[in-house]
Amino acid sequence: MHLHDFWFLLIAVLWTGYFFLEGFDFGIGVLTKGLAKDRTERRVLINTIGPVWDGNEVWLITAAGATFAAFPDWYATLFSGFYLPFLAILVCLIVRGVAFEYRHKRTGERWQLNWEHAIFWCSLLPAFLWGLTFANLVRGVPIGSDKNFSGSVTDLLNPYALLGGLLTLVLFTFHGAVFAALKTEGPIRHRARSYATVLGMTAGVLAVAFLGWTQAESGNGRSLAALIVALVALGAALVMNHAGREGWAFALSGVTVAAAFALVFLALFPDVMPSSANPAWSLTVADAASSPYTLKIMTWVAVPMTPLIIGYQAWTYWVFRKRIGTQHIPAPATH
């Protein structure tokens, strides 16, 4: 395996890991407006991700940084062509992080409600925009002979990409509902399972449409295998959720997310950014990569550090593994 192929694989793993972890984060944020019935239950939901949400976002920084270092041409064309969606995502992630930290600083109803609105919208928009972005990445965007993006933001708003955004929004919310069922107890746990059933079936319809479309247009044998895994895992997650086996349901919903994005990267390879203007102008793994020496040095650093980081984060989840409920939320202070 060439080093540039190895780094494409590693970057795919990093992006997939980010969506596996941040996916249920976004789902919890979206569910604060439907699943939670009052302020106490909203706090329960937020507390399920309180110890881990910021660690999950480290995967985004790592994935973007690795893309910049290993494939600078890909990074430059991608982040300039998708400037507005990425700016919207960045603003949402900043506001969302501030909302998590500042919501409880004051007990006023208006104060907390405004931050809860921020958590909802700043979870919903990135969940949609990430799907739209990666759908466009597979479909191809206008890239000129100079390897620069030559289109406009309206080129990103096509039916295929909008369907991709809708799929990630619903799939991440399903992932979040299963996580809520795993991490809570009492009435909110049972409602989360009911929400997961509806969301999972909706995600199944959207997955068949979008992933099937992707397979038909850009797929191969390996992406077909990923498609089958995604659909089987989603069905199994629904079965486990119905049976009350939340741990298995969450693992399987995570497999669904991972397999869906694996299909995207498998359908994309060996391109990293196809050109819809002229296939000859597409950016490929080979011509967008850094020098072999740069990739070699990066590999020596990444190989020992990646398992260490994964192990540390897994330990964090183990430490904060217990369920929480409304009885664990202290009554608001009175003055």
Sequence and secondary structure as in RCSB ss.txt:
>XXXX:A:sequence
MHLHDFWFLLIAVLWTGYFFLEGFDFGIGVLTKGLAKDRTERRVLINTIGPVWDGNEVWLITAAGATFAAFPDWY
ATLFSGFYLPFLAILVCLIVRGVAFEYRHKRTGERWQLNWEHAIFWCSLLPAFLWGLTFANLVRGVPIGSDKNFS
GSVTDLLNPYALLGGLLTLVLFTFHGAVFAALKTEGPIRHRARSYATVLGMTAGVLAVAFLGWTQAESGNGRSLA
ALIVALVALGAALVMNHAGREGWAFALSGVTVAAAFALVFLALFPDVMPSSANPAWSLTVADAASSPYTLKIMTW
VAVPMTPLIIGYQAWTYWVFRKRIGTQHIPAPATH
>XXXX:A:secstr
  HHHHHHHHHHHHHHHHHHHHHHHHHHHHHTTTT  SHHHHHHHHHHHTTTHHHHHHHHHHHHHHHHHH HHHH
HHHHHHTHHHHHHHHHHHHHHHHHHHHGGG   HHHHHHHHHHHHHHHHHHHHHHHHHHHHHHH B B TTSSB 
S GGGG  HHHHHHHHHHHHHHHHHHHHHHHHHB SHHHHHHHHHHHHHHHHHHHHHHHHHHHHHHHH  HHHHH
HHHHHHHHHHHHHHHHHTT HHHHHHHHHHHHHHHHHHHHHHHTTEEE BSS GGG EETTTTS  HHHHHHHHH
HHHHHHHHHHHHHHHHHHHT S B GGGS      
